[in-house]
Amino acid sequence: MKASRPLRTRRRTHREISTVRPRQVLVIGSLSEFSDRGSANPEKITSLEQYRRSIQDVEVITFDKLYKRACFIVEDR
């Protein structure tokens, strides 16, 4: 199914944008949950990486990673 909606901008360009495969992101936990007593827990990190690879077309990231991305976008402007 193809969803089609006009792009809303302050300036009308009369261009239409459609998305065939929208991006899906699953935000879970924080990096601190993957450590024990201050050091990284390799078993937990490996488990997360295996989970990420097992899901197709869904990006799995932590809240920390999402926050860093948001900061980068804001600082870049």
Backbone as CSV, one residue per row, in Angstrom:
resi,resn,N_x,N_y,N_z,CA_x,CA_y,CA_z,C_x,C_y,C_z
1,MET,0.837,-1.157,0.000,0.000,0.000,0.000,0.895,1.238,0.000
2,LYS,0.587,2.197,-0.817,1.389,3.394,-0.936,0.615,4.576,-0.365
3,ALA,1.181,5.178,0.681,0.553,6.352,1.272,1.156,7.582,0.629
4,SER,0.328,8.506,0.244,0.810,9.692,-0.429,0.232,10.928,0.240
5,ARG,1.126,11.798,0.726,0.693,13.037,1.362,1.586,14.168,0.875
6,PRO,1.034,15.321,0.624,1.881,16.440,0.210,2.790,16.880,1.348
7,LEU,3.997,17.293,1.024,4.950,17.788,2.002,4.514,19.183,2.429
8,ARG,4.393,19.381,3.713,3.960,20.686,4.205,5.188,21.499,4.599
9,THR,5.384,22.586,3.930,6.475,23.503,4.240,5.914,24.908,4.307
10,ARG,6.705,25.819,4.747,6.258,27.211,4.804,6.102,27.783,3.401
11,ARG,6.868,27.275,2.512,6.831,27.732,1.129,6.285,26.599,0.283
12,ARG,5.290,26.853,-0.479,4.694,25.801,-1.301,5.561,25.532,-2.514
13,THR,5.909,24.269,-2.688,6.749,23.884,-3.821,5.981,23.050,-4.830
14,HIS,4.769,22.651,-4.480,3.924,21.830,-5.348,4.586,20.504,-5.689
15,ARG,5.359,19.980,-4.749,5.969,18.656,-4.904,5.283,17.704,-3.944
16,GLU,5.160,16.497,-4.387,4.528,15.485,-3.556,5.565,14.441,-3.176
17,ILE,5.559,14.058,-1.916,6.489,13.043,-1.424,5.674,11.881,-0.892
18,SER,6.089,10.679,-1.233,5.404,9.506,-0.709,6.431,8.536,-0.138
19,THR,5.971,7.730,0.796,6.832,6.758,1.449,6.292,5.364,1.189
20,VAL,7.158,4.513,0.654,6.766,3.139,0.399,7.120,2.266,1.600
21,ARG,8.316,2.474,2.143,8.762,1.719,3.321,9.160,2.699,4.412
22,PRO,8.239,3.082,5.287,8.592,4.032,6.342,9.624,3.429,7.296
23,ARG,10.454,4.268,7.835,11.494,3.836,8.762,10.874,3.523,10.118
24,GLN,11.294,2.413,10.713,10.790,2.001,12.019,11.941,1.976,13.010
25,VAL,11.728,2.584,14.162,12.762,2.637,15.195,12.152,2.172,16.506
26,LEU,12.839,1.269,17.186,12.443,0.794,18.503,13.464,1.320,19.501
27,VAL,13.017,2.140,20.439,13.910,2.727,21.438,13.743,1.943,22.732
28,ILE,14.869,1.390,23.207,14.826,0.567,24.423,15.940,0.940,25.381
29,GLY,15.660,0.927,26.655,16.655,1.038,27.709,17.709,2.113,27.541
30,SER,18.738,2.019,28.373,19.878,2.928,28.310,21.155,2.110,28.386
31,LEU,22.254,2.739,27.989,23.535,2.022,27.973,23.945,1.530,29.359
32,SER,23.506,2.223,30.398,23.872,1.800,31.763,23.299,0.425,32.100
33,GLU,22.247,0.015,31.419,21.666,-1.304,31.663,22.525,-2.434,31.093
34,PHE,23.526,-2.082,30.294,24.387,-3.082,29.683,25.752,-3.140,30.356
35,SER,25.804,-2.679,31.593,27.048,-2.742,32.349,26.782,-3.271,33.751
36,ASP,27.810,-3.842,34.328,27.758,-4.331,35.713,28.870,-3.647,36.498
37,ARG,28.498,-2.972,37.551,29.460,-2.287,38.421,30.397,-1.364,37.647
38,GLY,29.844,-0.645,36.680,30.631,0.355,35.967,31.360,-0.115,34.721
39,SER,31.470,-1.415,34.509,32.160,-1.895,33.308,31.169,-2.618,32.397
40,ALA,31.447,-2.569,31.113,30.549,-3.163,30.122,30.410,-4.665,30.350
41,ASN,29.197,-5.164,30.200,28.916,-6.590,30.323,28.849,-7.168,28.906
42,PRO,29.869,-7.912,28.479,29.914,-8.414,27.105,28.725,-9.297,26.742
43,GLU,28.203,-10.063,27.695,27.059,-10.938,27.410,25.812,-10.118,27.073
44,LYS,25.570,-9.060,27.823,24.406,-8.218,27.569,24.543,-7.474,26.236
45,ILE,25.735,-6.976,25.960,25.976,-6.257,24.704,25.826,-7.198,23.519
46,THR,26.364,-8.400,23.626,26.235,-9.396,22.562,24.769,-9.758,22.344
47,SER,24.038,-9.909,23.443,22.618,-10.237,23.345,21.850,-9.134,22.612
48,LEU,22.139,-7.874,22.925,21.481,-6.757,22.249,21.822,-6.758,20.762
49,GLU,23.083,-6.971,20.423,23.496,-6.990,19.022,22.809,-8.121,18.254
50,GLN,22.695,-9.279,18.871,22.000,-10.396,18.217,20.525,-10.068,18.015
51,TYR,19.918,-9.420,18.999,18.513,-9.024,18.873,18.343,-8.016,17.736
52,ARG,19.256,-7.042,17.657,19.207,-6.035,16.591,19.265,-6.689,15.216
53,ARG,20.158,-7.648,15.066,20.335,-8.315,13.772,19.176,-9.242,13.417
54,SER,18.461,-9.729,14.423,17.384,-10.680,14.157,16.111,-10.001,13.645
55,ILE,16.007,-8.710,13.846,14.815,-7.978,13.420,15.117,-7.258,12.113
56,GLN,14.292,-7.499,11.103,14.494,-6.851,9.815,13.670,-5.581,9.719
57,ASP,14.236,-4.581,9.098,13.564,-3.309,8.817,13.153,-2.526,10.062
58,VAL,13.738,-2.847,11.218,13.494,-2.081,12.434,14.852,-1.764,13.048
59,GLU,15.098,-0.487,13.284,16.342,-0.091,13.935,16.114,-0.078,15.438
60,VAL,16.924,-0.811,16.190,16.811,-0.885,17.641,17.938,-0.045,18.235
61,ILE,17.572,0.996,18.994,18.575,1.874,19.603,18.208,2.126,21.065
62,THR,19.186,2.588,21.830,18.940,2.937,23.228,18.543,4.409,23.330
63,PHE,17.982,4.783,24.477,17.620,6.176,24.700,18.856,7.072,24.603
64,ASP,20.007,6.574,25.080,21.248,7.341,25.021,21.613,7.677,23.572
65,LYS,21.508,6.692,22.709,21.833,6.877,21.293,20.865,7.870,20.643
66,LEU,19.587,7.759,20.963,18.591,8.683,20.440,18.895,10.109,20.900
67,TYR,19.264,10.264,22.161,19.593,11.583,22.701,20.808,12.174,21.985
68,LYS,21.838,11.353,21.763,23.035,11.833,21.058,22.696,12.269,19.636
69,ARG,21.833,11.515,18.964,21.412,11.892,17.610,20.675,13.226,17.619
70,ALA,19.774,13.387,18.587,19.010,14.634,18.685,19.937,15.821,18.948
71,CYS,20.906,15.646,19.834,21.880,16.715,20.132,22.679,17.065,18.885
72,PHE,23.096,16.064,18.139,23.863,16.294,16.913,23.042,17.104,15.910
73,ILE,21.781,16.753,15.757,20.916,17.460,14.810,20.745,18.914,15.240
74,VAL,20.499,19.138,16.524,20.285,20.492,17.030,21.567,21.322,16.916
75,GLU,22.703,20.739,17.251,23.975,21.468,17.194,24.394,21.765,15.767
76,ASP,23.991,20.936,14.833,24.404,21.079,13.434,23.706,22.244,12.751
77,ARG,22.628,22.726,13.308,21.847,23.793,12.651,22.450,25.140,12.871
